[in-house]
């Protein structure tokens, strides 16, 4: 029994050595790194799919649309908070909207990525809030707050697509050249499809052929010019 207790104590001591602690720490770091990379790839894939559904627009237009929807979101949150019925959730939406306006001014890609990812859990929380308080909305004040939350929910869907389009362009870093190339390709294709002599073509570049006139046929009649 003494030998068994000694072996158990030695095994416990070996488990607590710095080498084993370093191994556990490195293993945890590796697991967390792999998990973080997997989540980043999954989020990027979702963003790319949503961005592909948005028509080709410039980054400035994306910022304009997103700013408009953000302002609407802020005021919907302010109006919803006036209902005093679960209005804390509307106040939280207002806080996220104000943070979005700050990120536009700072041009911080990290804050914009955080806000883009936050739209998904915010949408889920909207559904949970509506499913919890929809049945209890019986007065004018409670129905007012419920209506604001419903509008907030439908506002997040197009906003996520616009944020995805902004993310796919690295928030304005690679959008200008790609957008100009797409516009030039569309312009050239339109010219090739609809180009005809006299439409988008110089008259000097149009080659005209004259048919020879028969000398036996008299020339067409031309009325006399009174001002000659």
SULSUL-V580160 format. One record per residue. RES is the residue in three letters. PSI is psi as a letter, one per 40 degrees, with the letter a starting at -180 (* if undefined). D_FIRST is the distance of its C-alpha to the first C-alpha in Angstrom with 2 decimals. Layout:
res=<RES;RES>
psi=<PSI;PSI>
d_first=<D_FIRST;D_FIRST>
This chain:
res=<UNK;UNK;UNK;UNK;UNK;UNK;UNK;UNK;UNK;UNK;UNK;UNK;UNK;UNK;UNK;UNK;UNK;UNK;UNK;UNK;UNK;UNK;UNK;UNK;UNK;UNK;UNK;UNK;UNK;UNK;UNK;UNK;UNK;UNK;UNK;UNK;UNK;UNK;UNK;UNK;UNK;UNK;UNK;UNK;UNK;UNK;UNK;UNK;UNK;UNK;UNK;UNK;UNK;UNK;UNK;UNK;UNK;UNK;UNK;UNK;UNK;UNK;UNK;UNK;UNK;UNK;UNK;UNK;UNK;UNK;UNK;UNK;UNK;UNK;UNK;UNK;UNK;UNK;UNK;UNK;UNK;UNK;UNK;UNK;UNK;UNK;UNK;UNK;UNK;UNK;UNK;UNK;UNK;UNK;UNK;UNK;UNK;UNK;UNK;UNK;UNK;UNK;UNK;UNK;UNK;UNK;UNK;UNK;UNK;UNK;UNK;UNK;UNK;UNK;UNK;UNK;UNK;UNK;UNK;UNK;UNK;UNK;UNK;UNK;UNK;UNK;UNK;UNK;UNK;UNK;UNK;UNK;UNK;UNK;UNK;UNK;UNK;UNK;UNK;UNK;UNK;UNK;UNK;UNK;UNK;UNK;UNK;UNK;UNK;UNK;UNK;UNK;UNK;UNK;UNK;UNK;UNK;UNK;UNK;UNK;UNK;UNK;UNK;UNK;UNK;UNK;UNK;UNK;UNK;UNK;UNK;UNK;UNK;UNK;UNK;UNK;UNK;UNK;UNK;UNK;UNK;UNK;UNK;UNK;UNK;UNK;UNK;UNK;UNK;UNK;UNK;UNK;UNK;UNK;UNK;UNK;UNK;UNK;UNK;UNK;UNK;UNK;UNK;UNK;UNK;UNK;UNK;UNK;UNK;UNK;UNK;UNK;UNK;UNK;UNK;UNK;UNK;UNK;UNK;UNK;UNK;UNK;UNK;UNK;UNK;UNK;UNK;UNK>
psi=<d;d;d;d;d;d;d;d;d;d;d;d;d;d;d;e;i;d;d;d;d;d;d;d;d;d;d;d;d;d;d;d;d;d;d;d;d;d;d;d;d;d;d;d;d;d;d;d;d;d;d;d;e;h;i;h;i;i;d;d;d;d;d;d;d;d;d;d;d;d;d;d;d;d;d;d;d;d;d;d;e;e;e;f;g;f;e;d;d;d;d;d;d;d;d;d;d;d;d;d;d;d;d;d;d;e;f;h;d;d;d;d;d;d;d;d;d;e;d;d;d;d;d;d;d;d;d;d;d;d;d;d;e;d;d;e;g;d;i;d;d;d;d;d;d;d;d;d;d;d;d;d;d;d;d;d;d;d;d;d;d;d;d;d;d;d;d;d;e;f;f;e;d;e;d;d;d;d;d;d;d;d;d;d;d;d;d;d;d;d;d;d;d;e;h;i;h;e;h;e;h;i;d;d;e;h;h;i;h;h;h;i;h;h;d;e;h;i;i;i;h;h;i;i;h;d;e;*>
d_first=<0.00;3.80;5.39;5.02;6.18;8.53;9.86;10.58;12.31;14.22;15.32;16.61;18.42;19.99;21.18;22.97;24.78;28.60;28.98;27.16;29.15;32.31;31.62;31.18;34.31;36.35;35.30;36.41;39.64;40.33;39.83;42.06;44.62;44.81;45.15;47.86;49.77;49.68;50.99;53.69;54.84;54.97;56.94;59.27;59.93;60.86;63.07;64.84;65.55;67.02;68.98;70.54;72.03;73.90;77.34;77.83;78.62;78.40;75.63;78.15;79.02;75.35;74.95;78.11;77.00;73.52;75.04;77.34;74.55;72.39;75.22;75.68;71.98;72.15;75.12;73.74;70.61;72.80;74.95;71.96;70.39;73.58;72.80;70.03;68.25;65.13;67.05;63.97;63.40;66.93;66.30;63.27;65.51;68.05;65.47;64.59;68.32;68.92;66.08;67.75;71.05;69.37;67.79;71.29;72.69;69.80;69.64;65.85;64.43;60.87;62.07;64.20;61.29;59.21;62.09;62.65;59.06;59.17;62.04;59.80;57.43;60.48;62.19;59.20;59.19;62.93;62.34;59.63;61.96;64.91;62.99;61.75;65.00;67.71;67.92;68.20;71.10;73.96;75.93;77.92;75.42;72.43;74.38;75.39;71.79;70.88;73.82;72.77;69.23;70.70;72.92;69.98;68.08;71.00;71.51;68.03;68.62;71.50;69.96;66.83;69.08;71.00;67.84;66.63;69.97;69.60;66.05;67.21;69.70;67.10;68.95;72.24;71.11;72.09;74.33;77.72;78.12;76.78;78.96;82.04;81.44;81.22;84.37;86.26;85.25;86.42;89.65;90.43;89.74;92.04;94.79;94.57;94.72;97.63;99.54;103.20;106.41;107.27;103.78;101.53;103.62;106.28;109.80;110.23;107.38;108.93;111.04;114.14;116.61;120.28;122.17;125.54;128.58;131.37;134.60;136.75;134.97;136.34;133.91;132.75;135.02;134.26;136.12;138.09;136.44;138.60;137.06;137.68>
